[in-house]
Amino acid sequence: MKLKRRQLSGRDMAIETAEVLVKVIGAAKGNNPNLLITEVQDIGRRLEEAGGTGELIVGNICRRVLFIIRDEYATLIQASKAAESEDSAKAVTARHPSLGDVLEGDLALPGANRVWTDDVPQHFKSVVVESIKELVKEIESIKEHVADQVSKP
């Protein structure tokens, strides 16, 4: 792996890190968000140690993936609450987790009770993987977006 051999830098390191995390999440047993978070944190620590000067890049990508997992779980909780609720309009507009909640590692959602349940739909991991792939596409296209912004007067 190029990441372990410190042959990558910048954008390539970010993309490689995200792709490794996609593989880790895909290979993880079960659908429990807590398990996925633990796996990503463990691999993230190993990648940071191997990353050398790019440890900030690796750490940032790992935190973004952790945010994706928590955000998808929050969306899942909100959707299930909306289905159960008579007033689904209020449930859909429930607040998203704040940056402080994400950094602290908890989801402060009404009714979520901050418990990670095992009864997560089978497609949860695939939704997380798709969100990470969108992150990779965003990283790949960032150079073009910046160039477009610079060329506009």
C-alpha positions as CSV (number, residue, x, y, z in Angstrom):
1,M,0.0,0.0,0.0
2,K,1.4,3.4,-1.0
3,L,0.1,5.0,2.1
4,K,2.2,2.8,4.4
5,R,5.2,3.4,2.2
6,R,4.7,7.2,2.5
7,Q,4.6,7.5,-1.3
8,L,1.6,9.7,-1.4
9,S,1.0,13.3,-0.5
10,G,-1.9,15.8,-0.5
11,R,-4.9,15.0,-2.4
12,D,-3.7,11.5,-3.3
13,M,-3.2,10.7,0.4
14,A,-6.8,11.8,1.2
15,I,-8.2,9.7,-1.6
16,E,-6.2,6.7,-0.7
17,T,-7.3,7.0,3.0
18,A,-11.0,7.3,2.0
19,E,-10.7,4.2,-0.2
20,V,-9.0,2.2,2.6
21,L,-11.9,3.2,4.9
22,V,-14.4,2.1,2.3
23,K,-12.8,-1.3,2.2
24,V,-12.8,-1.5,6.0
25,I,-16.4,-0.5,6.3
26,G,-17.4,-3.0,3.6
27,A,-15.5,-5.8,5.3
28,A,-16.8,-5.0,8.8
29,K,-19.2,-7.6,10.2
30,G,-22.6,-6.3,11.1
31,N,-24.4,-3.0,10.5
32,N,-24.1,-1.5,14.0
33,P,-22.9,2.1,13.7
34,N,-20.9,1.8,16.9
35,L,-18.9,-1.1,15.4
36,L,-18.3,0.9,12.3
37,I,-17.1,3.9,14.2
38,T,-14.7,1.7,16.3
39,E,-13.3,0.1,13.2
40,V,-12.7,3.5,11.5
41,Q,-11.1,4.9,14.6
42,D,-8.8,1.9,14.9
43,I,-7.7,2.0,11.3
44,G,-7.5,5.8,11.4
45,R,-4.9,5.5,14.3
46,R,-2.9,3.0,12.3
47,L,-3.0,5.1,9.1
48,E,-2.0,8.2,11.1
49,E,1.1,6.4,12.4
50,A,2.0,5.2,8.9
51,G,1.1,8.6,7.3
52,G,4.3,10.4,8.4
53,T,4.0,14.0,7.4
54,G,0.5,13.5,6.1
55,E,-1.0,12.5,9.4
56,L,-3.2,15.6,9.4
57,I,-4.7,14.6,6.1
58,V,-5.4,11.1,7.3
59,G,-6.9,12.4,10.5
60,N,-9.2,14.8,8.7
61,I,-10.5,12.2,6.3
62,C,-11.1,9.8,9.2
63,R,-13.0,12.5,11.1
64,R,-15.0,13.2,7.9
65,V,-15.9,9.5,7.6
66,L,-16.9,9.3,11.3
67,F,-19.1,12.3,10.7
68,I,-20.7,10.6,7.7
69,I,-21.4,7.5,9.8
70,R,-23.0,9.5,12.5
71,D,-24.9,11.7,10.1
72,E,-26.3,8.7,8.2
73,Y,-27.4,7.2,11.5
74,A,-29.0,10.5,12.5
75,T,-30.9,10.6,9.2
76,L,-32.0,7.0,9.8
77,I,-33.3,7.8,13.3
78,Q,-35.1,10.9,12.1
79,A,-36.7,9.0,9.3
80,S,-37.9,6.3,11.6
81,K,-39.2,8.8,14.0
82,A,-41.0,10.6,11.2
83,A,-42.6,7.4,10.1
84,E,-43.8,6.7,13.7
85,S,-44.9,10.3,14.4
86,E,-48.3,11.7,13.4
87,D,-46.8,15.0,12.8
88,S,-44.1,14.0,10.4
89,A,-43.4,17.6,9.3
90,K,-41.9,18.4,12.7
91,A,-39.8,15.2,12.8
92,V,-38.3,15.8,9.4
93,T,-37.2,19.3,10.4
94,A,-35.5,18.0,13.6
95,R,-32.1,19.6,14.1
96,H,-29.0,18.1,12.7
97,P,-26.1,17.2,15.0
98,S,-24.0,20.2,15.8
99,L,-20.2,20.3,15.2
100,G,-19.7,20.1,19.0
101,D,-21.9,16.9,19.1
102,V,-19.9,15.4,16.3
103,L,-16.6,16.2,17.9
104,E,-17.7,14.9,21.2
105,G,-18.8,11.7,19.5
106,D,-22.5,11.8,20.6
107,L,-25.6,12.5,18.6
108,A,-27.8,14.9,20.4
109,L,-31.0,14.0,18.6
110,P,-34.4,14.2,20.2
111,G,-35.6,10.6,21.0
112,A,-32.3,9.0,19.9
113,N,-31.3,8.4,23.6
114,R,-27.7,8.3,22.4
115,V,-27.9,4.5,22.0
116,W,-26.5,2.7,19.0
117,T,-29.0,-0.1,18.2
118,D,-28.4,-3.3,16.3
119,D,-31.6,-3.0,14.4
120,V,-30.2,-0.9,11.6
121,P,-31.4,-1.7,8.1
122,Q,-29.2,-3.9,5.9
123,H,-28.5,-1.1,3.5
124,F,-26.9,1.2,6.2
125,K,-23.4,0.2,5.3
126,S,-24.0,0.7,1.6
127,V,-25.4,4.2,2.2
128,V,-22.3,5.0,4.3
129,V,-20.0,3.6,1.5
130,E,-21.8,5.7,-1.1
131,S,-21.4,8.8,1.0
132,I,-17.7,8.2,1.3
133,K,-17.5,7.7,-2.5
134,E,-19.1,11.1,-2.9
135,L,-16.4,12.5,-0.6
136,V,-13.8,11.0,-2.8
137,K,-15.4,12.5,-5.9
138,E,-15.5,15.9,-4.1
139,I,-11.8,15.6,-3.2
140,E,-10.9,14.6,-6.8
141,S,-12.7,17.6,-8.2
142,I,-11.5,20.2,-5.7
143,K,-8.6,21.4,-7.8
144,E,-10.9,22.2,-10.7
145,H,-13.4,24.0,-8.4
146,V,-10.6,26.1,-6.9
147,A,-9.3,26.9,-10.4
148,D,-12.8,28.0,-11.5
149,Q,-13.2,30.3,-8.5
150,V,-9.8,31.9,-9.2
151,S,-10.5,32.5,-12.8
152,K,-13.9,34.2,-12.1
153,P,-13.5,38.0,-11.6
